[in-house]
Amino acid sequence: MTATKELAWFKSSYSGTQGDSCVEVAVAGPAVHVRDSKDVTLPALAVGREGWGRFVSFASGA
């Protein structure tokens, strides 16, 4: 398993410039990692790419 410190985290282009109330995402191998940008010391959630794709599709209303 990849240590979350080694991941390349990014925020959505829809995130505001304030940097608060965002989630960050990193992709590594078969997993998509998600964490709270307000406290990156909390554990990240890891989901499979297929599950992440279904979630993004649902959240976007597609």
LOLO-188688 format. One record per residue (C-alpha): x, y, z. Coordinates in steps of 0.5 Angstrom, whole numbers, padded with zeros to 4 digits, always signed. Layout:
# LOLO-188688
XYZ
...
# end
This chain:
# LOLO-188688
+0000+0000+0000
+0002+0007-0002
+0004+0012+0004
-0001+0018+0003
+0005+0022+0004
+0008+0020-0002
+0002+0021-0006
+0001+0027-0011
-0005+0030-0008
-0010+0035-0012
-0016+0039-0011
-0022+0040-0016
-0021+0046-0021
-0028+0048-0018
-0025+0049-0011
-0025+0056-0009
-0018+0060-0008
-0019+0060+0000
-0017+0053+0000
-0022+0051+0006
-0028+0046+0005
-0025+0042+0000
-0023+0035-0001
-0016+0033-0004
-0015+0027-0009
-0009+0022-0011
-0009+0016-0016
-0004+0011-0014
-0005+0004-0018
-0012+0001-0017
-0014+0006-0012
-0016+0013-0011
-0015+0016-0005
-0019+0022-0002
-0017+0026+0004
-0020+0033+0008
-0016+0039+0006
-0017+0042+0013
-0013+0037+0016
-0009+0032+0012
-0006+0029+0018
-0013+0025+0019
-0013+0018+0015
-0015+0018+0008
-0020+0014+0005
-0018+0009-0001
-0023+0007-0006
-0023+0003-0013
-0022+0007-0019
-0029+0004-0021
-0032+0006-0015
-0030+0013-0015
-0032+0013-0022
-0039+0011-0020
-0039+0016-0015
-0036+0022-0019
-0042+0020-0024
-0047+0020-0019
-0045+0027-0016
-0045+0030-0022
-0052+0028-0024
-0049+0025-0030
# end
